[in-house]
Amino acid sequence: MGSYAAETAASHSLARPRSGVLPGPRVPAEAVDPEQLTQVRAMVADPDVGSRESLARTLAASGIGVVDHTGDAVEAARQLAAAPGGDLLLVSLGFGAQAAALVTAAKEAGWARVIALAPVAEIGPVIDAVGAGAHGVLIGRRANPAASNLPSTIHDLSAREIEVLRLVADGRSNKWIGDSLSLSALTVKSHLARIGRKLGTGDRAHMVALALRAGVIS
């Protein structure tokens, strides 16, 4: 089991405000009071060492808080049980049948959000993960080590962009988001492009990490 944490987390905990989504007018990033932030605990479970460590570093550099990572399914299950009530589990479907078991273990341990990472679009493992309780699936995720700092423009996201990003955090597809919000797939894609420009990353998992840290979603 490995663990990464951003250097700034040593001085104060980073992530989402206890109150959830920031209400009212947009607040400059530098105006957010660190004392009103609570630490997010995340775990990356992925047998691919390159993908696992890259994503763990990216999440930690984003200041998300404590990021544990492991390439062993048995160790991941033990760690999930040892840290109940965690915030975000990213579990690779590369574990095969063990991936669904890890999703179940996370749900039983009270982890708030469980996202499956599908290296390729194979419907069988995706169905198994969703059936086990995964909130969503990200297909073909690639970590983006660039843009690792919290961008000052994160609180420039519009209400609609935050709504879209919240559904992305649940692992929803563009089509699902469009159907849910009565938007065309092209409009959803445009929203995501604007979000990406504001956050400095086009990677969906990294968008979620940055938004969790800043408290624009919870």
C-alpha positions, 0 to 999 in steps of 0.5 A: 500500500502506498500513500501520497499527500500534497505538501500543502496538506501538511499545514492544513486539510484540503478538500470540500467545505463542510457545507457542500456546494459553495452558495451565493456569489462566486468566491476567489480561490484565495478567499477560501478559508482553510479552516472551513475545509475538511480532508478528503480521503481517496484510494486508487486500486489498480493492478497497473502500476503506471496508471495507479501511481500516475493517478495517485500523484495527480490526485495528491498534487491537486491537494485532495488530501490523503490518497492511498493506492495499491495494486493488490485487491486483497490489500485494497479490501483490507484498507477499505475496511480499516478506513470506513467512511472514505470519500472516493475510491477509484477501482480498476476493472483490470482486477477482473471479478475482484473489482466488483467485490471491491466495489461491494466492500467499499459500499459496505464500509460507507465510502461515499463515491465509488468510480470504476476505471475501465481500461477498455470498453468491455460491457461485461465488467462494466455491468458487474461493477454497476451492479455491485453499486459503483456510482459510475464508470470512466472508460479509457481514463488517462491521468494528466499530471499537468495542471496539478495546482488548484486553478484560480478560475475554479470558482468561475464555473457556472451553475450549469457547469457545476451541475454537469461536473457533479454528474461527471463525478458520478461517472455519468456518460455525456449522453446520460448527462444530456438526457438528465439535464435536457441538453444535447450531447453537443451542448454537454461536450461544450460545457465540458470543454469550457470546464476543461479550459477553466480547470486546466485539464481535460481529464475527467477524473482530474476535474473531479479531484480539483472540484472536490478540493475546492468544494464546488461539488461534494 
